[in-house]
């Protein structure tokens, strides 16, 4: 966004160590009794938030929670930990905002949002991040380009 000249503001940034839910633990191929780093960020334009991100990181990344998460996340991983995100897989769906997400995005419960799950892997195809994104529907455009090979 910054590269496109769109000013971005961090409204909230929370870092915690948590025991992962089974879905996250299964993705990382770890047990639910092993704590992992959780990063929550509420971001948007200066006039208001439009996306709430929740990221979980594999313990192998080495993240401590003391990093300056105002920096771009993948810059931190690459520059500080020599971890390069090579592959990202995403699932995007539409849903209604629950009370929690509506309060974060300053919208009404039941308002349309786009929900994105992102699975990020390193150069050895090992999982490094499990990311959930909740977007105000009117602030997100998803573009797909497809080329048929001959």
C-alpha positions in Angstrom: 0.0 0.0 0.0 2.8 2.4 0.9 4.5 1.7 -2.4 1.2 2.7 -4.2 1.2 6.0 -2.3 -1.6 5.0 0.0 -0.8 6.2 3.6 -1.3 3.4 6.1 -1.9 3.8 9.8 -1.6 1.2 12.5 -4.5 1.7 14.9 -3.6 -1.3 17.1 -0.7 -3.7 17.4 -0.8 -6.5 20.0 1.8 -9.2 20.5 1.3 -12.2 22.7 2.4 -15.8 23.3 -0.5 -18.3 23.1 -1.2 -22.0 22.9 -2.5 -22.5 19.3 -5.9 -23.8 18.4 -5.8 -27.2 16.8 -6.2 -25.8 13.2 -3.1 -23.6 13.6 -1.1 -26.4 15.4 -2.0 -28.8 12.6 -0.8 -26.3 10.0 2.5 -25.9 11.7 2.7 -29.6 12.6 3.2 -28.8 16.3 1.3 -29.7 19.5 -1.3 -27.5 21.0 0.8 -27.3 24.2 3.7 -25.4 22.5 3.3 -21.7 22.7 3.5 -19.6 19.5 3.7 -15.9 18.7 0.5 -14.2 17.9 0.5 -10.8 16.2 -2.7 -8.7 15.9 -2.8 -5.6 13.8 -5.6 -3.2 13.0 -4.6 -1.1 10.0 -6.2 1.4 7.6 -6.1 4.8 6.2 -5.6 7.8 8.5 -9.4 8.3 8.6 -10.2 4.9 9.8 -9.4 1.1 9.9 -10.2 -1.2 7.1 -8.4 -4.5 7.9 -7.8 -6.5 11.0 -5.0 -9.1 10.8 -4.2 -12.0 13.1 -0.9 -13.7 12.4 0.5 -16.9 14.1 4.2 -17.8 13.6 5.9 -21.1 13.7 8.3 -21.3 16.6 11.2 -22.1 14.2 11.1 -18.4 12.9 12.8 -17.3 16.1 10.6 -14.3 16.5 10.7 -13.0 20.1 7.8 -10.6 20.2 10.2 -7.7 20.8 10.6 -6.9 17.1 9.4 -3.5 15.7 6.3 -4.7 14.0 5.7 -1.3 12.6 8.3 -2.5 10.0 7.0 -4.7 7.1 6.7 -8.2 8.5 8.5 -10.0 5.7 11.4 -7.5 5.9 11.7 -8.4 9.6 11.8 -12.1 8.8 14.3 -11.8 6.0 16.6 -9.1 7.4 16.6 -10.2 11.0 16.0 -14.0 10.8 17.1 -14.9 7.2 13.7 -16.4 6.5 12.3 -15.7 3.0 8.6 -16.2 2.4 8.6 -18.1 -0.9 5.0 -19.3 -1.2 1.7 -17.9 -0.1 -1.6 -19.7 -0.5 -4.9 -17.8 0.1 -8.5 -18.6 0.6 -11.0 -15.6 0.4 -14.6 -15.7 1.3 -17.4 -13.3 2.1 -19.1 -13.3 5.5 -21.0 -11.0 7.9 -19.0 -9.2 10.6 -19.6 -10.5 14.1 -19.7 -8.0 17.0 -15.9 -8.3 17.7 -14.8 -7.7 14.0 -17.5 -5.0 13.5 -16.1 -3.1 16.5 -12.5 -3.4 15.2 -13.5 -2.2 11.7 -15.9 0.5 13.0 -18.9 -1.0 11.1 -22.2 -2.6 12.1 -22.5 -6.3 13.1 -23.8 -8.1 10.1 -22.0 -5.8 7.6 -20.3 -7.6 4.7 -16.6 -8.3 5.2 -14.1 -10.3 3.2 -12.3 -13.0 5.2 -8.9 -14.2 4.0 -6.8 -17.1 5.2 -3.2 -16.9 4.1 -0.7 -19.8 4.5 2.9 -18.7 4.1 5.8 -21.0 3.5 9.6 -20.6 3.4 12.0 -21.7 0.6 12.0 -25.2 1.9 8.1 -25.3 1.8 8.0 -25.2 5.6 5.1 -23.3 7.1 6.1 -20.0 8.7 2.9 -18.0 9.1 -0.8 -18.6 9.4 -2.6 -15.4 8.8 -6.3 -14.4 9.1 -7.4 -11.1 7.5 -10.8 -9.4 8.0 -11.4 -6.6 5.4 -14.2 -4.1 5.1 -15.8 -5.3 1.9 -15.8 -1.8 0.3 -12.0 -1.4 0.8 -10.8 -4.6 -0.9 -10.5 -5.5 -4.5 -9.3 -8.9 -5.5 -7.9 -9.2 -9.1 -7.1 -12.4 -10.8 -5.1 -12.6 -14.0 -4.9 -15.9 -15.9 -2.9 -16.6 -19.1 -3.5 -19.7 -21.1 -0.2 -21.4 -22.1 0.1 -22.9 -25.5 
